[in-house]
Each structure stands twice: as C-alpha cells, then as structure tokens.
Amino acid sequence: MRVLIVEDEPAVALVVEDMAIAEGFEIAGIARNSAEAIELAPETDIAIIDVRLADGLTGPEIAKQLVERFYVGIVYLTGNPDLIAEMNGLHVILNPPTARRVIDGLHQAAALRSRRMQQPHAPDDPGNAAFRPQGY
C-alpha cells in the first residue's frame, strides 16, 4: 500500500516515513500543504495527515477531499491531545509518533479502505457516503 504523509514539520514527516518503510509500506510522497496532498492523492492508498497545517486547511478538510475524490484511508496525526476527543473515534496518532502507533494506524486504515473499496458505488456518487469518515 502507498502512504502519503501530509505534515508541515519535516522532522516529524521523516520519522513517520521511516516507520512506514520499515513496516513494508511504500511512500507515495510527503506533502507539506493541502495543494501538494491533492496533487499526490491519485497515487495514494492511505494518508497520515497532520490535524493542523500551516497553510490554513485543517487535516479533516484535506481528508474529506482525499476520501471523496480518491478513496484514501485516513490516519490523523496531532500534537494536541485535546483534539483526539473531537475526532469522532477516528484513528489518531499523538505526537511524538511511536512506531507501534504509526504501524497500527496504517494497518487499521488499510483494512478499512479494503472493506470500503469492496462496497458497491452508485455511479452518481463518487464519494460513496459509506466510505466517508465520521462527521462528513
């Protein structure tokens, strides 16, 4: 599975990248902002997305686009433990990321994406409401 890392802090992105590669995941790219994330999304199966990016869009806003347009599985990354409760039970990794949290998140997102990709899609609903993360 190909992983996109959407993180505006290069040091954190590189740590997550190393963990994903060590587990056998392929890296689709590292995006530092929403525009880069959308550009790399067609080559992506799973995205690890920082909840708060410097370019103005939030992680959930980017995730919504990735899910609706490209059926990407989502894992969130945040340094703010208070945001975890706000994420409606979605998989969230607290900074600093540990290998176990990253790997667990990637495997959970991969399994969820596989299940959702097997669901029938209505021709006029490219986002398929059943695939959208909670809250969308």
The 8 nearest C-alpha neighbors of each residue, nearest first, counted from 0:
[[1, 24, 44, 25, 2, 45, 109, 43],
 [0, 2, 25, 43, 44, 27, 26, 24],
 [3, 1, 26, 45, 27, 46, 43, 44],
 [2, 4, 46, 27, 28, 29, 43, 26],
 [3, 5, 29, 47, 46, 6, 30, 48],
 [6, 4, 48, 30, 31, 29, 49, 47],
 [5, 7, 31, 49, 8, 12, 4, 48],
 [6, 8, 31, 52, 9, 32, 53, 5],
 [7, 9, 11, 6, 10, 12, 31, 13],
 [10, 8, 12, 11, 13, 7, 6, 31],
 [9, 11, 13, 12, 8, 14, 15, 7],
 [12, 10, 14, 13, 9, 8, 15, 6],
 [13, 11, 9, 15, 10, 14, 6, 16],
 [12, 14, 16, 10, 15, 11, 9, 17],
 [13, 15, 11, 17, 16, 12, 18, 10],
 [16, 14, 18, 12, 13, 17, 19, 11],
 [15, 17, 13, 19, 14, 18, 12, 20],
 [18, 16, 20, 14, 15, 19, 21, 13],
 [19, 17, 15, 21, 16, 20, 98, 14],
 [20, 18, 22, 16, 24, 21, 17, 15],
 [19, 21, 24, 23, 17, 22, 18, 16],
 [20, 22, 18, 19, 23, 17, 24, 16],
 [23, 21, 19, 20, 24, 18, 102, 17],
 [24, 22, 20, 21, 19, 25, 0, 18],
 [25, 23, 20, 19, 0, 22, 1, 26],
 [24, 26, 1, 0, 2, 20, 27, 23],
 [25, 27, 2, 28, 1, 3, 24, 16],
 [28, 26, 3, 2, 1, 43, 42, 25],
 [29, 27, 3, 26, 30, 4, 39, 2],
 [28, 30, 4, 5, 3, 31, 12, 6],
 [31, 29, 5, 35, 36, 32, 4, 6],
 [30, 32, 7, 6, 5, 29, 35, 33],
 [33, 31, 35, 30, 34, 54, 36, 7],
 [32, 34, 36, 35, 37, 61, 56, 31],
 [35, 33, 37, 36, 32, 38, 30, 31],
 [34, 36, 38, 30, 33, 37, 32, 39],
 [35, 37, 33, 30, 39, 34, 38, 40],
 [38, 36, 40, 34, 39, 35, 33, 65],
 [37, 39, 35, 36, 40, 34, 41, 33],
 [40, 38, 36, 37, 41, 42, 35, 28],
 [39, 41, 43, 37, 42, 38, 36, 65],
 [42, 40, 43, 39, 69, 38, 37, 44],
 [43, 41, 40, 39, 27, 44, 1, 3],
 [44, 42, 40, 1, 41, 2, 45, 27],
 [43, 45, 71, 1, 0, 2, 72, 46],
 [46, 44, 72, 2, 71, 73, 43, 3],
 [47, 45, 3, 73, 2, 4, 48, 72],
 [46, 48, 74, 4, 75, 5, 73, 3],
 [47, 49, 5, 75, 58, 76, 46, 50],
 [48, 50, 76, 6, 51, 58, 77, 75],
 [49, 51, 58, 77, 57, 76, 75, 48],
 [52, 50, 57, 49, 58, 53, 77, 56],
 [51, 53, 54, 57, 7, 49, 55, 56],
 [52, 54, 55, 51, 7, 32, 56, 31],
 [55, 53, 52, 56, 32, 33, 57, 31],
 [54, 56, 53, 52, 57, 51, 33, 32],
 [57, 55, 54, 60, 52, 58, 33, 61],
 [58, 56, 51, 60, 59, 50, 52, 61],
 [57, 59, 50, 61, 60, 49, 48, 51],
 [58, 60, 62, 61, 57, 63, 50, 48],
 [61, 59, 57, 63, 62, 58, 56, 64],
 [60, 62, 58, 64, 59, 63, 33, 65],
 [63, 61, 59, 65, 64, 60, 66, 58],
 [62, 64, 60, 66, 61, 65, 67, 59],
 [63, 65, 67, 61, 62, 66, 68, 60],
 [66, 64, 62, 69, 68, 63, 71, 67],
 [65, 67, 70, 71, 63, 64, 69, 68],
 [68, 66, 126, 64, 65, 69, 63, 70],
 [67, 69, 65, 66, 64, 126, 70, 125],
 [68, 70, 65, 71, 66, 67, 41, 40],
 [71, 69, 66, 67, 68, 65, 72, 130],
 [70, 72, 66, 44, 45, 69, 65, 73],
 [73, 71, 45, 108, 112, 46, 44, 109],
 [74, 72, 46, 45, 108, 47, 71, 75],
 [75, 73, 47, 90, 91, 104, 46, 48],
 [76, 74, 91, 48, 47, 49, 92, 50],
 [75, 77, 49, 92, 91, 48, 50, 93],
 [78, 76, 93, 79, 50, 94, 49, 92],
 [77, 79, 94, 93, 80, 95, 76, 92],
 [78, 80, 77, 81, 82, 93, 83, 94],
 [79, 81, 82, 83, 78, 93, 77, 84],
 [82, 80, 79, 83, 84, 85, 78, 77],
 [83, 81, 85, 80, 84, 79, 86, 77],
 [82, 84, 86, 85, 81, 80, 91, 79],
 [83, 85, 82, 86, 81, 87, 88, 80],
 [86, 84, 82, 83, 87, 81, 88, 89],
 [85, 87, 83, 84, 88, 89, 82, 91],
 [88, 86, 85, 89, 133, 84, 134, 83],
 [87, 89, 86, 90, 84, 83, 133, 85],
 [90, 88, 87, 86, 91, 74, 133, 132],
 [89, 91, 74, 104, 75, 88, 92, 73],
 [92, 90, 75, 76, 74, 89, 93, 83],
 [93, 91, 76, 75, 100, 96, 77, 94],
 [92, 94, 77, 78, 76, 96, 95, 91],
 [95, 93, 78, 96, 77, 92, 76, 79],
 [94, 96, 93, 97, 78, 11, 92, 77],
 [97, 95, 94, 93, 92, 101, 100, 98],
 [96, 98, 100, 99, 101, 95, 94, 92],
 [97, 99, 101, 100, 18, 102, 96, 15],
 [98, 100, 102, 97, 101, 103, 104, 96],
 [101, 99, 103, 97, 102, 98, 104, 92],
 [100, 102, 104, 98, 103, 99, 105, 97],
 [101, 103, 105, 99, 104, 100, 98, 106],
 [104, 102, 100, 106, 105, 101, 99, 107],
 [105, 103, 101, 107, 102, 106, 100, 108],
 [106, 104, 102, 108, 107, 103, 109, 101],
 [105, 107, 109, 103, 108, 104, 110, 102],
 [108, 106, 104, 110, 109, 105, 103, 111],
 [107, 109, 72, 111, 105, 106, 110, 112],
 [110, 108, 106, 112, 107, 111, 105, 113],
 [111, 109, 113, 107, 112, 108, 106, 114],
 [112, 110, 108, 114, 113, 109, 115, 107],
 [111, 113, 115, 109, 72, 110, 114, 116],
 [114, 112, 110, 116, 111, 115, 109, 117],
 [115, 113, 111, 117, 112, 116, 110, 118],
 [114, 116, 112, 118, 117, 113, 130, 111],
 [115, 117, 113, 118, 114, 112, 70, 119],
 [118, 116, 115, 114, 119, 113, 112, 120],
 [119, 117, 115, 116, 120, 114, 129, 130],
 [120, 118, 117, 121, 116, 127, 115, 122],
 [121, 119, 127, 122, 118, 124, 125, 126],
 [120, 122, 124, 123, 119, 127, 125, 126],
 [123, 121, 124, 120, 125, 127, 119, 126],
 [122, 124, 121, 125, 120, 126, 127, 128],
 [125, 123, 121, 127, 126, 122, 120, 128],
 [126, 124, 127, 123, 67, 68, 122, 120],
 [125, 127, 67, 124, 128, 68, 66, 130],
 [128, 126, 124, 129, 130, 125, 120, 131],
 [127, 129, 130, 131, 126, 124, 135, 67],
 [130, 128, 127, 131, 115, 118, 132, 126],
 [131, 129, 128, 127, 115, 132, 126, 66],
 [130, 132, 128, 129, 66, 135, 133, 67],
 [133, 131, 135, 134, 130, 89, 63, 66],
 [132, 134, 135, 131, 87, 89, 88, 86],
 [133, 135, 132, 87, 131, 86, 59, 63],
 [134, 133, 132, 131, 63, 128, 59, 60]]
